[in-house]
Amino acid sequence: MSQIVAAAAAPKSALGLERRELAVWFAASLCATSLLKTFAQKGGAFGVYADGFLLSGFTAFHALAWFAVIRLLYLDDRKAQATAFDYGVIIALGLLNLLPAQRVTLTVAALFAAYVFWTADRLSTPRAAATVLWALFVQAIVGPLIFSFFRFDLLRADAALVGLLLDATQMGLFHWHDNIIETTGHSLEVYGPCSSFHNISLAALCWITVTKLHRTNWIATDFLFGAAACAAMIIMNATRLYLMAQNFASYRYWHDETGAQIFALTATAVIVLISLWGALLGNQVRE
C-alpha cells in the first residue's frame, strides 16, 4: 500500500519524458534557432571566414559549444521524470524564444542554463552544460558590450602592437596613429571585427567547451591554458594584421582570399589543440 501511495504522489510527465530528454530537445531547438537566425541575417553565406568557418557569425567554436551542451545534457545519469514545473519553464522559455531578434535566443539559453544549474547536482554534466551555455551568452552578448566600452583604446592598442612589429622589422617604412597604420600608398584601419582583442571571446569559448567536454571540475592549470589560448589568438590575429599592412595585394589575400581561409583554419586548430592539451591534464572528480 505504501508503495502505491508513493507512486501516486511522485510527479509524472504526461509525455513520459525524462528531465534530461526534455533538456536535450530544448537545447537542440535553441541551437537550430540560433543557426537559422544567423543564416537569415547573413544571407546564407556558408564558407571559411577569418573569425572561423561554417557560417559567418556561427563559427566552428559555436558549433562545438552547442554539440557540447547537447552531449553533456544527454550524459546526465539521473533518471528523474520531467515534472509539470519543468514543462512550464521550458514552455515559457520556448515562447520567449519565438521573438525574432538573434540576441533573444542566447538570452533564453542563459536563462535555461540558470535553471539547469539550479536543478542539477554539483560536478554533474548538466552543470557543465550550463557553463558552456553561459560562455555562449557571454561571447555573443556580454563580450561585444564590454568591447564597445573600451573599443577605441583596444583598437589603438591593436594598431600600436602591429605598428611596433612593423617598425621592428621594417624600420622607418611604417607609422601609425589611433587605429590606422600607414605606409607609402597604403593604409590599414583596424575595425572591431578584425581586432586581435575582439576574438579573445571566441578563444575563451573554445577553451571552456573543450574543458567541460572532458571533465566537469576545474583545476588550477585550466586557467593557465585559458590564458594561453587567448594569448595565442591575439598573436595570430596580430600576425595577420601585420601581413595585411604590407601592401594592398597582401591585404586582399589575407582579408578576402585564400589567406583568410588559412588563418581561420589555423587559428581554429591552434586554439582547439591548446584547449585540449589543458583539458587532458586533469581527471574527472566525482563526489
C-alpha positions in Angstrom: 0.0 0.0 0.0 2.8 2.5 0.9 4.4 1.8 -2.5 1.2 2.6 -4.3 0.8 5.9 -2.3 4.4 6.9 -3.1 4.0 6.1 -6.7 0.8 8.2 -6.9 2.5 11.1 -5.1 5.5 11.2 -7.4 5.2 13.8 -10.1 4.9 12.3 -13.5 5.2 13.7 -17.0 2.2 13.4 -19.3 4.6 12.7 -22.2 6.7 10.3 -20.2 10.0 12.3 -20.9 12.9 12.2 -18.5 14.2 15.5 -17.4 17.4 15.0 -19.4 15.4 14.2 -22.6 13.4 17.4 -22.2 16.6 19.4 -21.7 18.3 17.8 -24.7 15.3 18.6 -27.0 15.1 22.2 -25.8 18.8 22.7 -26.2 18.7 21.3 -29.7 15.8 23.7 -30.6 17.9 26.6 -29.3 20.8 25.6 -31.4 18.6 25.2 -34.5 17.0 28.6 -33.9 20.4 30.3 -33.4 21.7 28.8 -36.6 18.5 29.7 -38.6 18.5 33.3 -37.3 22.2 33.7 -38.2 21.5 32.1 -41.6 18.7 34.6 -42.3 20.8 37.6 -41.1 23.9 36.7 -43.1 22.0 35.7 -46.3 23.0 32.1 -46.1 26.7 32.6 -47.0 28.5 29.4 -46.0 32.3 29.2 -46.2 35.5 29.9 -44.4 35.9 33.2 -42.7 38.6 35.0 -40.7 36.5 34.6 -37.5 36.1 30.8 -38.0 34.5 28.6 -40.6 30.9 27.3 -41.3 28.6 30.3 -41.4 29.9 33.8 -40.7 28.6 34.6 -37.2 28.2 30.9 -36.4 31.7 29.6 -36.2 33.2 26.2 -35.6 33.6 27.2 -32.0 29.9 27.9 -31.7 29.1 24.5 -33.4 31.4 22.8 -30.9 29.8 24.6 -28.0 26.3 23.6 -29.0 27.4 20.0 -29.5 29.0 20.0 -26.0 25.8 21.4 -24.5 23.6 18.7 -26.0 26.1 15.9 -25.3 26.6 16.9 -21.6 22.8 17.2 -21.1 22.4 13.7 -22.6 25.1 12.2 -20.3 23.1 13.1 -17.2 22.9 9.9 -15.3 19.8 10.8 -13.3 16.7 9.1 -14.5 14.2 11.6 -13.0 11.0 12.2 -14.9 10.3 15.7 -16.1 7.8 17.4 -13.8 5.0 19.8 -14.6 7.2 22.6 -13.4 9.9 21.6 -15.8 7.5 21.7 -18.7 6.2 25.1 -17.5 9.7 26.5 -17.5 10.5 25.1 -21.0 7.2 26.3 -22.5 7.8 29.8 -21.1 11.3 29.9 -22.4 10.2 28.5 -25.7 7.6 31.2 -26.2 10.2 33.9 -25.4 12.5 32.3 -28.0 9.9 32.9 -30.7 10.9 36.6 -30.7 12.8 37.2 -33.9 15.9 39.0 -32.5 19.2 37.0 -32.6 20.1 38.0 -29.1 16.8 36.6 -27.7 17.9 33.0 -28.3 21.1 33.4 -26.4 19.4 35.3 -23.6 16.9 32.4 -23.4 19.9 30.0 -23.4 21.4 31.8 -20.4 18.1 31.6 -18.5 17.8 27.9 -19.4 21.4 27.4 -18.1 20.4 29.0 -14.8 17.5 26.6 -14.5 19.7 23.6 -15.4 22.4 24.7 -13.0 19.9 25.2 -10.2 18.2 21.7 -10.6 21.5 19.7 -11.2 23.9 18.1 -8.8 27.3 19.5 -8.1 30.0 18.4 -10.6 27.3 16.9 -12.8 27.3 17.0 -16.6 24.2 19.3 -16.7 26.1 21.9 -14.7 28.9 21.6 -17.2 26.4 22.1 -20.0 25.1 25.2 -18.2 28.6 26.6 -18.0 29.0 26.2 -21.8 25.7 27.9 -22.4 26.8 30.9 -20.2 30.0 31.0 -22.2 28.0 31.2 -25.4 25.9 34.1 -23.9 29.0 36.0 -22.7 30.8 35.5 -26.1 27.9 36.7 -28.2 26.3 39.4 -26.0 28.3 40.4 -23.0 31.7 40.4 -24.7 30.6 42.8 -27.5 29.1 45.2 -24.9 32.3 45.2 -22.9 34.3 45.7 -26.1 32.1 48.7 -27.1 33.0 50.5 -23.9 36.7 50.1 -24.5 36.6 49.9 -28.3 38.8 52.9 -29.1 41.5 52.1 -26.6 41.6 48.4 -27.7 41.8 49.3 -31.4 44.6 51.8 -30.7 46.4 49.1 -28.7 46.0 46.7 -31.7 47.4 49.3 -34.1 50.2 50.0 -31.8 51.1 46.3 -31.4 51.1 45.8 -35.2 52.9 49.1 -35.7 55.7 48.1 -33.3 56.1 44.8 -35.2 56.3 46.7 -38.5 58.8 49.2 -37.1 61.0 46.5 -35.6 61.2 44.6 -38.9 60.9 47.4 -41.5 62.2 50.4 -39.6 61.0 53.8 -40.9 58.7 52.5 -43.5 55.5 52.5 -41.4 53.9 54.7 -38.8 50.6 54.6 -37.0 48.1 56.8 -35.1 44.9 55.9 -33.3 43.7 52.7 -35.1 45.3 53.5 -38.5 48.6 52.0 -39.8 50.1 53.9 -42.8 52.8 53.4 -45.3 53.5 54.9 -48.7 50.5 54.4 -50.9 48.8 52.0 -48.4 46.9 52.4 -45.1 45.1 49.9 -42.9 42.4 50.9 -40.5 41.7 48.4 -37.7 37.9 47.8 -37.1 36.3 45.9 -34.3 35.7 42.6 -36.1 39.3 42.4 -37.2 40.8 43.4 -33.8 43.1 40.9 -32.1 41.2 41.5 -28.8 37.8 41.0 -30.3 38.5 37.3 -31.0 39.6 36.6 -27.4 36.0 35.7 -26.5 36.0 33.0 -29.2 39.2 31.5 -27.8 37.7 31.6 -24.3 34.5 29.9 -25.6 36.6 27.1 -27.2 38.6 26.6 -24.0 35.6 26.3 -21.8 33.8 24.0 -24.2 36.7 21.6 -24.6 37.5 21.6 -20.9 33.9 20.8 -19.9 33.6 18.1 -22.5 36.5 16.3 -20.9 35.5 16.8 -17.2 33.1 18.8 -15.1 35.5 20.0 -12.5 38.1 22.9 -12.8 41.8 22.6 -11.9 44.3 25.4 -11.4 46.1 24.8 -14.7 42.9 25.2 -16.7 43.1 28.9 -16.3 46.7 29.0 -17.4 45.7 27.2 -20.6 42.7 29.5 -21.0 45.1 32.5 -20.8 47.4 30.7 -23.3 44.5 30.2 -25.8 43.6 33.9 -25.6 47.2 35.0 -26.0 47.6 32.7 -29.0 44.6 34.3 -30.6 46.0 37.8 -30.1 49.4 36.7 -31.5 47.8 35.1 -34.6 45.5 37.9 -35.3 48.3 40.5 -34.9 50.4 38.5 -37.3 47.5 38.6 -39.8 47.2 42.3 -39.5 51.0 42.6 -39.9 50.8 40.8 -43.2 47.7 42.8 -44.3 49.6 46.1 -43.6 52.4 45.3 -46.1 50.6 46.3 -49.3 47.2 46.2 -50.9 47.8 42.8 -52.6 48.7 41.3 -49.2 45.7 42.9 -47.7 43.4 41.3 -50.2 45.0 37.9 -49.9 44.8 37.8 -46.1 41.4 39.6 -45.8 39.3 38.3 -48.7 41.1 35.5 -50.4 42.8 32.2 -49.5 44.8 33.8 -46.7 41.6 34.4 -44.8 40.7 30.7 -45.0 44.3 29.7 -44.0 44.1 32.0 -41.0 40.6 30.7 -39.9 41.6 27.1 -40.1 44.9 27.6 -38.5 43.5 29.7 -35.6 40.7 27.2 -35.0 43.2 24.2 -34.9 45.7 26.0 -32.6 43.0 27.1 -30.1 41.4 23.7 -30.0 44.8 22.0 -29.5 45.8 24.3 -26.7 42.4 23.8 -25.0 42.6 20.1 -25.4 46.1 19.9 -24.0 44.9 21.7 -20.9 41.8 19.6 -20.5 43.7 16.3 -20.7 45.9 17.3 -17.8 43.3 16.7 -15.2 40.9 13.8 -14.3 37.2 13.9 -13.6 36.4 14.4 -9.9 33.4 12.5 -8.6 31.6 13.0 -5.4 
